């Protein structure tokens, strides 16, 4: 491939994948291209969406990786990064409170029951009635002076 043909091919390229920081000499030649980390490809393909490239620039810590094998709604937790991607895709994401709503009602009932048990105490422990009785101190006889 000669230089002219190579230049024509590079005009069609929109994204360049690099796993290391971009050297300044190379940056000048790739000024019109989007330079991204390999994780960008994986995240874009998993979400079937062309994601913004800024978080995936070389030398910048990439966003959290999201597993494509987890059903977040069924698991009851949607990571913040997934919420961001859903917003970009125009997908409605239930709020965290909506997902945990059923669980939180059960938790409240369990908390109330445990508080009641703590207040009642068990049969072996001392109760308030016993602690309100006066403490009896043994009398100590003083030696008599003879």
Phi, psi and omega in degrees: 000129180271175184298322181294317179293320178297318178298319178296320179293318181294335178293332180277341183285132179252329183231142176238130182260125179222141180256009178229161177303147184282120177295144182304323180296322181285328182300321181296320182284340181251026185301326183268002182253155173269117180259125186226165174276159180303329181299334178302315180299315182297312181295320179295318179291318179298327182261358181050048186209137175280105185277160173298142186270343185306315180292349185251016179296144177299140181088353179252136177300127182288157177298165179303139177280136179252131180284130177282355184263003182249129173272100186300320181293320178291326179286342178086015180212127176246114181300154180302320180298322178293323176298318178299314181294320178297322178296317178298323182278349182078024180265131178289129179245126178296144178294157180300325180293325180293322181290318185270003186303312181296318180295321184292327178294318178295320180298320180297319180295316180297321179296317180298316181295319181292326177295319179298317180296320181295323183286326182287324182076176178250173187295333183276341184275160180283149180251179180296326182298317182293323183285340180279345177292151180287142176282135179263121180260137178291141180277136180252125180281134178275139178295138181277146179275121182245000000 
